[in-house]
Amino acid sequence: MGSKAIHLPNEMAVVEMRAPGGPEVLVLGRRQVPAPAAGEVLIEVAAAGVNGPDMMQRKGLYPPPAGASDLMGLEVSGIIVAVGAGVTAWAVGDSVTALTNGGGYAEYCAVDSRHCLPIPENVSVQDAAGLPETFFTVWSNIFSPRRLQPGASFLVHGGAGGIGSTAIQLGKALGAKVYATESPAARCDFCRDLGADRVIDYANEDFVGVLREEAGGADVILDIVGGSYVARNIKASAPGAHIVQIAFALGSKIEIDLVPIMLKRLTYTGSTLRSRSPEFKAEIAAELRSAVWPHFASGKIRTLVGRVLPFSQAVAAHQLMEQAGHLGKILLVPDAHLTEGTRHDETPLTGLPS
Protein backbone atom coordinates (compact mmCIF):
# COMPACT_ATOMS: atom_id res chain seq x y z
CA MET A 1 0.00 0.00 0.00
CA GLY A 2 2.94 2.32 -0.54
CA SER A 3 5.56 3.67 1.80
CA LYS A 4 3.04 5.19 4.19
CA ALA A 5 -0.42 3.93 5.07
CA ILE A 6 -2.97 3.48 7.83
CA HIS A 7 -5.14 0.44 8.41
CA LEU A 8 -7.62 0.14 5.56
CA PRO A 9 -10.51 -2.22 4.80
CA ASN A 10 -10.16 -4.76 2.01
CA GLU A 11 -13.42 -3.78 0.31
CA MET A 12 -15.31 -0.58 -0.36
CA ALA A 13 -18.74 0.54 -1.54
CA VAL A 14 -18.94 1.82 -5.11
CA VAL A 15 -21.52 2.99 -7.62
CA GLU A 16 -21.33 0.94 -10.81
CA MET A 17 -23.57 0.29 -13.79
CA ARG A 18 -25.14 -3.01 -14.84
CA ALA A 19 -24.90 -2.09 -18.54
CA PRO A 20 -24.90 1.08 -20.66
CA GLY A 21 -28.22 2.91 -20.43
CA GLY A 22 -30.27 5.41 -18.47
CA PRO A 23 -29.84 6.43 -14.82
CA GLU A 24 -31.66 3.29 -13.70
CA VAL A 25 -28.63 1.12 -14.61
CA LEU A 26 -26.68 2.53 -11.65
CA VAL A 27 -26.40 0.21 -8.66
CA LEU A 28 -24.40 -0.07 -5.46
CA GLY A 29 -21.57 -2.60 -5.56
CA ARG A 30 -18.48 -3.77 -3.71
CA ARG A 31 -14.93 -3.58 -5.00
CA GLN A 32 -11.47 -4.15 -3.59
CA VAL A 33 -9.86 -1.01 -2.19
CA PRO A 34 -7.22 0.04 -4.76
CA ALA A 35 -3.56 0.34 -3.86
CA PRO A 36 -1.80 3.54 -4.94
CA ALA A 37 0.79 2.93 -7.62
CA ALA A 38 4.08 4.81 -7.72
CA GLY A 39 3.36 8.53 -7.89
CA GLU A 40 -0.24 8.09 -6.70
CA VAL A 41 -2.11 8.79 -3.49
CA LEU A 42 -5.14 6.94 -2.14
CA ILE A 43 -7.97 9.25 -1.07
CA GLU A 44 -10.75 8.30 1.31
CA VAL A 45 -13.53 9.99 -0.60
CA ALA A 46 -15.62 12.60 1.21
CA ALA A 47 -17.56 13.46 -1.95
CA ALA A 48 -17.46 13.00 -5.71
CA GLY A 49 -18.71 15.46 -8.30
CA VAL A 50 -21.33 14.50 -10.89
CA ASN A 51 -20.52 15.80 -14.38
CA GLY A 52 -21.67 15.63 -17.99
CA PRO A 53 -18.97 13.12 -18.99
CA ASP A 54 -20.39 10.74 -16.36
CA MET A 55 -23.70 10.77 -18.25
CA MET A 56 -21.90 9.99 -21.50
CA GLN A 57 -19.91 7.16 -19.94
CA ARG A 58 -23.07 5.68 -18.42
CA LYS A 59 -24.64 5.64 -21.89
CA GLY A 60 -21.61 3.86 -23.32
CA LEU A 61 -20.46 6.90 -25.32
CA TYR A 62 -17.35 7.88 -23.35
CA PRO A 63 -15.20 4.89 -22.41
CA PRO A 64 -12.45 5.41 -19.81
CA PRO A 65 -8.87 5.66 -21.10
CA ALA A 66 -6.58 2.67 -20.95
CA GLY A 67 -5.56 1.83 -17.41
CA ALA A 68 -8.26 3.97 -15.77
CA SER A 69 -10.99 2.66 -13.48
CA ASP A 70 -14.23 1.69 -15.20
CA LEU A 71 -16.14 3.48 -12.43
CA MET A 72 -17.50 6.95 -13.12
CA GLY A 73 -16.37 10.01 -11.18
CA LEU A 74 -13.82 12.50 -12.52
CA GLU A 75 -13.35 14.58 -9.37
CA VAL A 76 -13.22 13.85 -5.66
CA SER A 77 -12.30 15.37 -2.35
CA GLY A 78 -11.26 13.75 0.88
CA ILE A 79 -8.31 12.70 3.05
CA ILE A 80 -5.16 10.96 1.86
CA VAL A 81 -4.90 7.59 3.60
CA ALA A 82 -1.93 6.10 1.71
CA VAL A 83 0.83 7.31 -0.60
CA GLY A 84 2.65 5.41 -3.32
CA ALA A 85 6.37 5.23 -3.89
CA GLY A 86 8.03 8.49 -4.85
CA VAL A 87 5.30 10.81 -3.53
CA THR A 88 6.80 13.66 -1.53
CA ALA A 89 4.34 16.53 -1.98
CA TRP A 90 1.56 14.90 0.08
CA ALA A 91 1.33 12.88 3.27
CA VAL A 92 -1.21 10.67 4.98
CA GLY A 93 -3.79 12.89 6.66
CA ASP A 94 -3.70 15.71 4.10
CA SER A 95 -7.08 16.98 2.89
CA VAL A 96 -7.22 17.39 -0.89
CA THR A 97 -9.43 17.73 -3.91
CA ALA A 98 -8.35 15.96 -7.07
CA LEU A 99 -8.99 15.42 -10.76
CA THR A 100 -9.26 11.73 -11.63
CA ASN A 101 -9.37 9.61 -14.78
CA GLY A 102 -12.28 7.73 -13.23
CA GLY A 103 -13.07 5.85 -10.05
CA GLY A 104 -14.54 8.73 -8.06
CA TYR A 105 -17.86 6.99 -7.33
CA ALA A 106 -16.22 4.93 -4.59
CA GLU A 107 -15.24 5.15 -0.93
CA TYR A 108 -11.56 5.15 -1.93
CA CYS A 109 -9.92 6.45 -5.09
CA ALA A 110 -6.30 6.27 -6.29
CA VAL A 111 -5.17 9.47 -8.00
CA ASP A 112 -2.01 10.85 -9.61
CA SER A 113 -0.51 12.90 -6.79
CA ARG A 114 0.26 15.75 -9.21
CA HIS A 115 -3.45 16.19 -9.92
CA CYS A 116 -4.29 16.91 -6.28
CA LEU A 117 -4.85 20.37 -4.85
CA PRO A 118 -5.25 21.54 -1.27
CA ILE A 119 -8.73 22.45 -0.07
CA PRO A 120 -9.09 26.20 -0.77
CA GLU A 121 -9.57 28.56 2.12
CA ASN A 122 -13.26 29.12 3.01
CA VAL A 123 -14.23 25.83 1.32
CA SER A 124 -15.34 22.65 3.12
CA VAL A 125 -13.72 19.33 2.25
CA GLN A 126 -17.07 18.06 0.95
CA ASP A 127 -17.84 21.05 -1.26
CA ALA A 128 -14.33 21.03 -2.74
CA ALA A 129 -15.28 17.87 -4.65
CA GLY A 130 -17.14 20.06 -7.14
CA LEU A 131 -14.10 22.11 -8.17
CA PRO A 132 -11.56 20.14 -10.25
CA GLU A 133 -13.45 19.10 -13.39
CA THR A 134 -14.81 22.54 -14.29
CA PHE A 135 -11.81 24.55 -13.10
CA PHE A 136 -9.29 22.36 -14.94
CA THR A 137 -11.48 22.51 -18.06
CA VAL A 138 -12.12 26.24 -18.13
CA TRP A 139 -8.60 27.23 -17.09
CA SER A 140 -6.92 24.98 -19.65
CA ASN A 141 -9.13 26.21 -22.51
CA ILE A 142 -9.39 29.93 -21.75
CA PHE A 143 -6.75 31.14 -19.32
CA SER A 144 -3.72 28.89 -19.54
CA PRO A 145 -3.25 29.77 -23.23
CA ARG A 146 -3.92 33.41 -22.20
CA ARG A 147 -6.69 33.79 -24.74
CA LEU A 148 -8.59 36.18 -22.45
CA GLN A 149 -6.92 39.44 -21.50
CA PRO A 150 -8.08 41.88 -18.76
CA GLY A 151 -10.78 44.16 -20.12
CA ALA A 152 -11.69 41.84 -22.99
CA SER A 153 -15.29 40.84 -23.69
CA PHE A 154 -15.96 37.21 -22.76
CA LEU A 155 -19.16 35.46 -23.90
CA VAL A 156 -20.12 32.39 -21.87
CA HIS A 157 -22.95 30.21 -23.13
CA GLY A 158 -24.95 28.32 -20.52
CA GLY A 159 -23.79 30.56 -17.71
CA ALA A 160 -25.70 28.80 -14.93
CA GLY A 161 -24.22 25.37 -15.62
CA GLY A 162 -21.12 23.91 -14.04
CA ILE A 163 -18.76 25.07 -16.80
CA GLY A 164 -20.55 28.37 -17.27
CA SER A 165 -20.64 29.36 -13.59
CA THR A 166 -16.94 28.59 -13.27
CA ALA A 167 -16.15 30.59 -16.42
CA ILE A 168 -18.11 33.61 -15.19
CA GLN A 169 -16.32 33.65 -11.84
CA LEU A 170 -12.87 33.19 -13.36
CA GLY A 171 -13.54 35.82 -16.01
CA LYS A 172 -14.61 38.39 -13.44
CA ALA A 173 -11.80 37.56 -11.00
CA LEU A 174 -9.24 38.09 -13.76
CA GLY A 175 -10.64 41.34 -15.12
CA ALA A 176 -12.77 40.45 -18.15
CA LYS A 177 -16.15 41.91 -19.08
CA VAL A 178 -18.40 38.88 -18.94
CA TYR A 179 -21.50 38.30 -21.05
CA ALA A 180 -23.58 35.18 -20.37
CA THR A 181 -26.51 33.53 -22.11
CA GLU A 182 -29.18 31.75 -20.06
CA SER A 183 -32.93 31.23 -19.60
CA PRO A 184 -35.35 31.41 -17.81
CA ALA A 185 -35.23 34.40 -15.46
CA ALA A 186 -34.10 32.47 -12.36
CA ARG A 187 -31.04 31.14 -14.16
CA CYS A 188 -30.31 34.61 -15.52
CA ASP A 189 -30.46 36.00 -11.98
CA PHE A 190 -28.04 33.28 -10.90
CA CYS A 191 -25.52 34.45 -13.53
CA ARG A 192 -25.86 38.05 -12.35
CA ASP A 193 -25.24 36.97 -8.77
CA LEU A 194 -22.01 35.33 -9.96
CA GLY A 195 -20.89 38.67 -11.38
CA ALA A 196 -21.80 38.53 -15.07
CA ASP A 197 -21.83 42.10 -16.43
CA ARG A 198 -24.57 41.40 -18.96
CA VAL A 199 -26.90 38.41 -18.99
CA ILE A 200 -28.72 37.66 -22.23
CA ASP A 201 -31.98 35.70 -21.93
CA TYR A 202 -31.68 33.69 -25.13
CA ALA A 203 -35.46 33.14 -25.21
CA ASN A 204 -36.05 36.88 -25.63
CA GLU A 205 -32.80 38.37 -26.94
CA ASP A 206 -30.33 37.67 -29.73
CA PHE A 207 -26.82 37.36 -28.31
CA VAL A 208 -25.33 38.20 -31.71
CA GLY A 209 -27.00 41.61 -31.77
CA VAL A 210 -26.20 42.32 -28.12
CA LEU A 211 -22.48 41.57 -28.49
CA ARG A 212 -22.18 43.53 -31.73
CA GLU A 213 -24.01 46.57 -30.35
CA GLU A 214 -22.58 46.66 -26.82
CA ALA A 215 -19.04 45.37 -27.30
CA GLY A 216 -18.28 45.46 -31.00
CA GLY A 217 -18.20 41.66 -30.78
CA ALA A 218 -16.87 39.16 -28.28
CA ASP A 219 -13.10 38.72 -27.93
CA VAL A 220 -13.45 35.19 -26.52
CA ILE A 221 -16.44 32.82 -26.68
CA LEU A 222 -16.79 29.64 -24.62
CA ASP A 223 -19.48 27.41 -26.12
CA ILE A 224 -21.06 24.17 -24.94
CA VAL A 225 -24.05 24.36 -27.30
CA GLY A 226 -22.83 23.80 -30.84
CA GLY A 227 -25.44 23.28 -33.56
CA SER A 228 -26.79 26.60 -34.84
CA TYR A 229 -24.68 28.46 -32.29
CA VAL A 230 -21.51 27.75 -34.28
CA ALA A 231 -22.44 30.12 -37.10
CA ARG A 232 -23.93 32.63 -34.67
CA ASN A 233 -20.75 32.65 -32.59
CA ILE A 234 -18.79 33.61 -35.68
CA LYS A 235 -21.20 36.49 -36.31
CA ALA A 236 -20.94 37.59 -32.66
CA SER A 237 -17.13 37.59 -32.66
CA ALA A 238 -14.87 40.60 -32.80
CA PRO A 239 -12.01 40.58 -35.32
CA GLY A 240 -9.20 38.34 -34.06
CA ALA A 241 -11.46 36.60 -31.54
CA HIS A 242 -11.04 33.10 -30.12
CA ILE A 243 -13.98 30.68 -30.16
CA VAL A 244 -13.53 27.70 -27.85
CA GLN A 245 -15.86 24.71 -28.29
CA ILE A 246 -15.93 22.15 -25.47
CA ALA A 247 -19.34 20.46 -25.93
CA PHE A 248 -22.16 20.11 -28.46
CA ALA A 249 -25.54 20.09 -26.71
CA LEU A 250 -27.28 20.82 -30.05
CA GLY A 251 -25.05 18.61 -32.16
CA SER A 252 -21.63 18.67 -33.80
CA LYS A 253 -22.55 17.94 -37.43
CA ILE A 254 -23.38 21.19 -39.17
CA GLU A 255 -23.00 22.98 -42.49
CA ILE A 256 -21.18 26.31 -42.22
CA ASP A 257 -19.56 29.02 -44.32
CA LEU A 258 -15.92 29.34 -43.23
CA VAL A 259 -15.15 32.54 -45.14
CA PRO A 260 -16.00 34.81 -42.15
CA ILE A 261 -13.35 32.99 -40.11
CA MET A 262 -10.73 34.15 -42.61
CA LEU A 263 -12.13 37.65 -42.97
CA LYS A 264 -12.26 38.18 -39.19
CA ARG A 265 -8.99 36.29 -38.53
CA LEU A 266 -10.75 34.09 -35.99
CA THR A 267 -9.29 31.18 -34.08
CA TYR A 268 -11.73 28.28 -33.63
CA THR A 269 -10.55 25.56 -31.29
CA GLY A 270 -11.67 23.02 -28.71
CA SER A 271 -10.50 20.14 -26.56
CA THR A 272 -11.45 17.42 -24.11
CA LEU A 273 -9.76 17.12 -20.74
CA ARG A 274 -9.78 13.42 -19.92
CA SER A 275 -7.53 12.44 -22.82
CA ARG A 276 -4.83 15.03 -22.05
CA SER A 277 -1.50 13.80 -20.72
CA PRO A 278 -0.79 13.48 -16.99
CA GLU A 279 1.98 16.05 -17.40
CA PHE A 280 -0.44 18.58 -18.91
CA LYS A 281 -2.93 18.10 -16.07
CA ALA A 282 -0.11 18.51 -13.55
CA GLU A 283 0.80 21.86 -15.14
CA ILE A 284 -2.83 23.03 -14.93
CA ALA A 285 -3.04 21.96 -11.27
CA ALA A 286 0.03 24.03 -10.45
CA GLU A 287 -1.37 27.05 -12.27
CA LEU A 288 -4.72 26.77 -10.51
CA ARG A 289 -3.02 26.56 -7.13
CA SER A 290 -1.01 29.74 -7.69
CA ALA A 291 -3.37 31.86 -9.82
CA VAL A 292 -6.89 30.81 -8.77
CA TRP A 293 -6.94 29.20 -5.33
CA PRO A 294 -6.08 32.52 -3.56
CA HIS A 295 -9.33 34.00 -4.92
CA PHE A 296 -11.33 31.63 -2.69
CA ALA A 297 -9.74 33.24 0.35
CA SER A 298 -10.62 36.72 -0.91
CA GLY A 299 -14.19 35.71 -1.73
CA LYS A 300 -13.93 36.55 -5.44
CA ILE A 301 -14.60 32.90 -6.24
CA ARG A 302 -16.81 30.51 -4.28
CA THR A 303 -18.09 26.97 -4.46
CA LEU A 304 -21.56 26.42 -5.88
CA VAL A 305 -23.06 23.22 -4.54
CA GLY A 306 -26.74 22.65 -5.26
CA ARG A 307 -27.47 19.10 -4.15
CA VAL A 308 -25.64 16.48 -2.12
CA LEU A 309 -26.93 12.92 -2.40
CA PRO A 310 -25.67 9.60 -0.98
CA PHE A 311 -24.27 6.88 -3.24
CA SER A 312 -27.53 4.98 -2.74
CA GLN A 313 -29.34 7.80 -4.57
CA ALA A 314 -26.97 7.93 -7.55
CA VAL A 315 -29.91 7.25 -9.89
CA ALA A 316 -31.61 10.43 -8.62
CA ALA A 317 -28.36 12.38 -8.97
CA HIS A 318 -28.04 11.42 -12.63
CA GLN A 319 -31.70 12.17 -13.25
CA LEU A 320 -31.20 15.66 -11.80
CA MET A 321 -28.11 16.18 -13.94
CA GLU A 322 -29.93 15.22 -17.12
CA GLN A 323 -32.87 17.52 -16.39
CA ALA A 324 -30.42 20.42 -16.80
CA GLY A 325 -32.56 22.70 -14.65
CA HIS A 326 -30.55 22.49 -11.44
CA LEU A 327 -28.31 25.24 -10.13
CA GLY A 328 -24.88 24.46 -8.77
CA LYS A 329 -22.92 21.24 -8.61
CA ILE A 330 -24.40 17.86 -7.72
CA LEU A 331 -22.26 15.80 -5.34
CA LEU A 332 -22.38 12.17 -4.25
CA VAL A 333 -21.20 11.10 -0.79
CA PRO A 334 -20.60 7.59 0.55
CA ASP A 335 -23.58 6.41 2.62
CA ALA A 336 -21.20 5.27 5.35
CA HIS A 337 -20.06 8.87 5.85
CA LEU A 338 -23.54 10.23 6.45
CA THR A 339 -24.15 11.39 9.98
CA GLU A 340 -26.84 13.48 11.58
CA GLY A 341 -24.80 16.59 10.81
CA THR A 342 -23.97 15.73 7.21
CA ARG A 343 -25.63 17.93 4.62
CA HIS A 344 -27.37 15.92 1.92
CA ASP A 345 -30.50 15.61 -0.23
CA GLU A 346 -32.93 18.45 0.59
CA THR A 347 -30.50 20.51 2.66
CA PRO A 348 -29.74 24.19 1.94
CA LEU A 349 -27.70 25.19 -1.07
CA THR A 350 -24.11 26.32 -0.60
CA GLY A 351 -22.86 29.50 -2.24
CA LEU A 352 -26.05 30.02 -4.24
CA PRO A 353 -28.30 33.09 -4.15
CA SER A 354 -31.16 32.75 -1.70
N, C-alpha and C positions, 0 to 999 in steps of 0.2 A: 504493500500500500504506500510505497514511497519512503522517503527518508524520515518523514515525520507523520504521525497519525495519532488518532485517539481511537478508542474502542468503537467499532461500527457494526451494525447488523449485517447479516449476510444478504438479506432481501429487502426490497423497498416497494412501496406502492407507486404505480405509474398509471398514466392514461394512455391507452393504445387504441387502435382501431381494428375491428374484425375484418374489414375489407374496405376498399375505396368506396366512398358514397357520401351521403348527407350526414348531418350532425349525429343522427341516431346510431351511427356505426361506432361511436366512441364508447369505450367501456373501461372500467378499472381492471388493472392487472397487477401481477407481481413479477419483478425482474430481480436479477442479482445486482447488488450494489457495484457500480463500476470502480475499477482501480485507476487512479491517475497515471497516465503514461509519463515518460520524461517530458518535462516542460509544462505539464498540466497541474491543475489543482482540482480537488474534489470539493464541491460546494454542497452543503446541506441546504436545500432549496427552501427559502421563506416564501417565495412567490415566483410565478412564471407569467410573462406577458403573453397575451393572445393577439396574433397578428394576421394580416391578410395572407401571407405565405402559408400559414398553418391551414387555412381553408383550402388552398390549392393542393397542398400535400395530402390532405384528407380525401380530396376528390381524385387523387391519383395523377395530378397534373404537375407536381413539383417534387420529384424524387430527391431524397437527400444525397449529397455528394458521397463519393467513395470514402469509406472509412468512418462516416458519421453515423450517429445513432438513428435508427428508424423511427424513434419517437419524435413527435412534434415538440415545438418550444424553442424559439430562437433567442430568448433572453430570460435571464433569471437574476434573482438576488438572494443573498443568504450569507452563511458563515462558512469559511474554509475549514474543513475537517481533516484534510490530508493534502500533502504536497508531493509531487513527483520529483524524480531526480533532476537536479540542475536548477530548480526554482529557488531564487534568492529574493525576489521582490515581494513575496507574500509569505505569511506564516499561518499556521493553524490558529484559529481564533479571529482572524481578520474578517471584517464584514465587507462584502463586495457586491457589485452588480456586474454582470458579464454578458457579452455577446456569445452565442453558441452556434454550432453548426447543426444543432438538433439535440434532443434529449432533455429539454427543459421541463416537460410534463412528467416530472418524477421527483421523488423525495431527495435524490442525490443526482448530481450532474457533474461530469468531468469536463473541464474547460481549459483551453489554451491559456496559460497564466498571463500572457501578453494582452489578452482580450478582456481582462478584468479591470475594473475601475473602482476606486473607493466610493463609499456612499457619500453623495454630496451633502454639504452642510444644509440644515433645515429640511432634510428629506429622510423619511423613515426607511428602514431596511426593506419593508414590504413594498412600499410605493416605488422604490428605486428599480424594481423589476420592470417597470414600464418605460425605462429610459433607453437602453442600448439600441434596440432595433431601429427606432425612428431617428435617434440622434446620430448614429453611425451613418445611416442612409442619407439624411439631409446634409450633414456636414461633408461627407465624401463627394456628394454631387454638386453642391453649391458653394461651399466655403473653402474646402481644402484646395480646390483648383483656383480659388480667389476669383470666381466668376462675378461675385457680387461685391461691389465697392460701396463704402459709406456714401449715403446720399442718393444712391441709385434707386430706381423704381423696380420693385420686386412683386410679381404677380404670382399668387399661390392659389391654385385651384383646389377646391375641397378643403377649405381652411379649418373646418371643425373636426376633421378626421385626425388620426394619429400623426400621419406625416404632415398634414397641413398645420396643425396646432404647433408642432415642433418648429416648422419652417417660419411661422409668424413670429414666434418668440425669439428665435435665433436672428431673424432679419432685423427685428426691432432692437435687440440687445447690441447688434453690431452696426447700427446706424443707417439701415436702409429705410426707404419709404415703402411700406408694405400695403399692397392691394390684395384682397382675398375675395374669391367667389364662394357663395354658399346659398342655401335656401332650406327651410323657410326662415321666418323671422327669428325664432329662438336660436337657431344655429348661427345666424348673422350676428346676433347679440353676443354670442359666445366668442366669435372672432374679434369683435370690438373689445371685449373684456381682456383678450389676450394682447391687445395693443395694435391691431390692424388699423392703419390710417384711413383706409377706405374699404368698406365692405360692399360688394356688388351682389345683390340678390338676383341670381341668374334667371329666376322665373319672371322677373319684371324689368331687368335691365340687360343691355348688351355690353359685355365686358370689353369688346373691341372698341366700341364708341367711347366708353368711359376712359380707357387707357390712352387712346389717341387724343381726346379732348383735354384731359387733365394732366397728362404726363408726356405727351408727345410720343407715346409708346412705352412699353415695358422694356427695361434693360435686361432683366432675367425673368424667365417664366419656368415655374416648376409645375409639371402637369402629371396627373394620375388618371386622366379621363380618356384621352385618345379620341378615336372616332372623328366626329366632325370638329372637335376642338383643335385638331392638328392644323387645319387650314386657317382657323380663326386665330390661333396663337401667332401664326406668321403675320396675319393682318394686324394683330395687336402689338407687334414687336417694334421697338425703335431700331434704327439702323445700327448694325454691329451687335445686336442682342444675342443672348444665349438662351436657347430653349432646351430644357432638360426634361426628358420623358422617362418616368420610372414605373408607370403602370398604364393599363389600357382598359378602364372600366367599360368604355363604349366600343371596344374593339381595336385591333391593330392593323387590320387589312383595309386600306383605304386607297382612293385614287386622288392624287394631288398634283397641282402645278408647282414645280420646283423653281421656276424662274424667279419668283419674289425672294427666295433664299439668296440667290446670286445678287440680285439688285440691291438688297438690304445688307448684304455681307453678314448673313446670320450664321450662327453655329447651332446645329441641331444634334443633340447627343442624348445618351441615356445609359443606364447600367443596372445590373442587379448586384446585390451585396453578397449573397451567400456563396457565390462562385469565386469571389475575389480571394487572393492569396492570403495565407496567415500573416505574412509580413506586411501586406497592405493594411489589413485590419489592425495590426499592432501599431502602425503609424497613425491611423485615425484615432485609436484609443489614446495615444500620447497627446495628440493635438486637442482632443476633447478635454482631457484632464487639465491642460494648461490654459486653453483659450475659452472654454465654456463652463467647466465646473465651478469656477469662482463666481459666476453669475447667479448660481443658486444661493450662495451666501448673501449676495446683495439684494436678492429678491427680484432681479430682472427676469429670471426664468424660474418656473415652478413645475412641479409634477402635476399631472392632470389625470387622476384616477377616478373613473366613473363607477365601476362595479368590481367587487371582489367576490369570487365564487369558489367553493371548495372543488377539489378534483372530482368528487362524486357528482357535481353538477356541470361537468365539462360540456355535456350536450347543450345545456341552456346557454353556456358561455358562447359556444359557436353559433347558436341560433341568434343571440344578440348581435354578434359580430356581423352576421350576414344580413341582418335587418338594416344595417347602416344608418340607423337613426339615433344611436347612442352618442353621448358626449363623453370624452375622456377615454382612457385606456381601460381595458378589461383584463383583470388578473385572475389567475388560478392559484389557490394555496392548498397544500396537502391537508387532507382532513385531519390527520393526526396532530397538526399544529394548531387546530382551532381550539380556542379556549373561550371562556365567557367574555373576555375582554378583546377578542380578536374581531376586527371589523370585517364583515363579509355580507354578501347578498344584499339586503335592502338597507344597508347602513349608509350614513351620509357621504356625499361625494367629497373628494379631497382636491382642493385647488380650483374647483369650478365655481362659476358665479352662482350666487344663491337665487 
